[in-house]
Amino acid sequence: EIEIMKTGAALALIGSAAAFAPAQTGKASTKLNAFEDELGAQPPLGFYDPLGMLNGDCSQERFDRLRYVEIKHGRISMLAFLGNIITRAGVHLGGSIDQAGDSFDSFPNGWAAINGPDAIPGAGLAQMVALVGALELGVM
């Protein structure tokens, strides 16, 4: 009788476990599933678009453009970080930054080079912003 009770209890436990198992659902088919096989899509998220950049226009050309821009901005960020680390280590370009004779190391590092008592003059900052804008729009 004890064996029958143990077997009955085991079968009851096995049967009740199915009530807590996740239900099997079919995968929804959307236009974004076209990117599930792209490089970087991996379980458990698959294709991950948290900002919904491809909700309206999800063509292959737009996907490729967004991927190119993401890689480019990541590389620019890495170079900016490296430049910050190098200048904070005391390595500066030689020579003068302007015709007044100011050397590159006469300006402070980081945010103080843009906004502070010893900051780069406004015309020099405008030249840098214009150069970056021209590179962004024309070259890259």
Phi and psi in degrees as a GROMACS rama.xvg file:
@    title "Ramachandran Plot"
@    xaxis  label "Phi"
@    yaxis  label "Psi"
@TYPE xy
-67.4112  -37.8012  ILE-2
-63.1643  -39.5642  GLU-3
-67.7639  -38.4893  ILE-4
-65.9083  -41.4875  MET-5
-64.9083  -42.1083  LYS-6
-65.4814  -41.6429  THR-7
-63.8835  -41.2907  GLY-8
-65.6267  -41.0048  ALA-9
-63.8319  -42.9508  ALA-10
-65.3911  -36.8421  LEU-11
-66.0078  -39.8222  ALA-12
-65.5516  -42.3232  LEU-13
-64.5929  -41.832  ILE-14
-66.3628  -35.8214  GLY-15
-77.9426  -22.1603  SER-16
-65.9767  -29.6078  ALA-17
-66.0393  -23.6683  ALA-18
-69.3555  -23.5616  ALA-19
-101.303  -1.72628  PHE-20
-74.2564  143.709  ALA-21
-65.9604  143.029  PRO-22
-72.7135  140.502  ALA-23
-79.0767  123.564  GLN-24
-121.949  149.751  THR-25
-75.8654  151.453  GLY-26
-78.9885  130.792  LYS-27
-70.28  142.557  ALA-28
-101.343  117.582  SER-29
-130.186  174.151  THR-30
-67.0962  -26.6715  LYS-31
-72.8763  -17.1231  LEU-32
-65.069  -14.048  ASN-33
-64.3473  -20.6717  ALA-34
-101.21  9.13108  PHE-35
-65.257  -25.5577  GLU-36
-97.0501  7.35692  ASP-37
-74.4638  157.595  GLU-38
-61.6821  128.518  LEU-39
103.995  -19.6759  GLY-40
-79.6744  118.166  ALA-41
-145.513  156.236  GLN-42
-65.0969  152.094  PRO-43
-88.8616  -8.99135  PRO-44
-84.277  -30.7095  LEU-45
71.5181  -136.275  GLY-46
-73.9528  120.202  PHE-47
-113.846  114.78  TYR-48
-129.982  76.1156  ASP-49
-66.898  -26.5187  PRO-50
-94.2222  -2.33232  LEU-51
66.9483  35.8532  GLY-52
-65.898  -22.9244  MET-53
-110.468  16.8934  LEU-54
-64.9162  -43.546  ASN-55
-83.7031  -62.896  GLY-56
-107.39  102.373  ASP-57
-114.238  51.0894  CYS-58
-83.027  162.538  SER-59
-63.7483  -36.3131  GLN-60
-63.8828  -43.3192  GLU-61
-66.5188  -40.248  ARG-62
-60.6596  -45.9209  PHE-63
-63.866  -38.6556  ASP-64
-65.1418  -45.3504  ARG-65
-63.9937  -37.7197  LEU-66
-65.2419  -42.3975  ARG-67
-61.523  -45.3995  TYR-68
-65.2928  -39.1921  VAL-69
-63.3725  -43.4767  GLU-70
-65.3501  -42.5553  ILE-71
-61.6268  -47.4666  LYS-72
-66.7558  -33.1464  HIS-73
-64.0906  -40.8975  GLY-74
-67.5198  -39.8451  ARG-75
-63.398  -40.4119  ILE-76
-63.4739  -39.9057  SER-77
-64.9325  -40.8415  MET-78
-66.2592  -38.6605  LEU-79
-63.981  -41.5944  ALA-80
-64.036  -43.757  PHE-81
-63.1158  -41.0175  LEU-82
-62.3958  -38.6783  GLY-83
-65.3465  -44.0786  ASN-84
-63.9519  -41.947  ILE-85
-66.8051  -44.08  ILE-86
-68.797  -32.7142  THR-87
-71.3159  -20.4458  ARG-88
-81.164  -5.41528  ALA-89
98.7513  7.56054  GLY-90
-91.9169  120.272  VAL-91
-132.181  158.44  HIS-92
-67.3176  149.816  LEU-93
-83.8471  167.476  GLY-94
89.8107  -170.58  GLY-95
-102.582  146.314  SER-96
-89.0501  -20.976  ILE-97
-144.631  178.302  ASP-98
-76.7888  -12.3083  GLN-99
-76.2819  -10.4722  ALA-100
96.3099  9.30383  GLY-101
-69.7847  128.996  ASP-102
-86.5221  162.994  SER-103
-62.299  -35.9163  PHE-104
-81.5423  0.176982  ASP-105
-80.2888  -11.6242  SER-106
-99.1999  145.824  PHE-107
-71.0606  170.298  PRO-108
-91.8176  161.018  ASN-109
67.7583  -145.623  GLY-110
-64.0917  -27.997  TRP-111
-64.3325  -22.0488  ALA-112
-72.4084  -20.5444  ALA-113
-100.659  -38.7884  ILE-114
-137.07  105.046  ASN-115
170.922  179.033  GLY-116
-66.7987  -31.7676  PRO-117
-107.058  28.4362  ASP-118
-71.4638  163.004  ALA-119
-62.2195  138.792  ILE-120
-58.4239  152.647  PRO-121
-57.173  -37.5712  GLY-122
-65.9464  -37.6212  ALA-123
-67.7302  -39.9371  GLY-124
-65.281  -40.1431  LEU-125
-62.5942  -37.734  ALA-126
-64.4355  -40.7894  GLN-127
-66.2776  -42.9854  MET-128
-64.3689  -40.7331  VAL-129
-64.3997  -39.346  ALA-130
-65.251  -44.8095  LEU-131
-64.109  -41.3504  VAL-132
-63.2434  -41.5864  GLY-133
-65.2198  -40.2543  ALA-134
-64.7124  -41.3239  LEU-135
-64.4998  -44.2008  GLU-136
-82.1996  -35.6541  LEU-137
-99.159  -42.1322  GLY-138
-95.0797  -46.2686  VAL-139
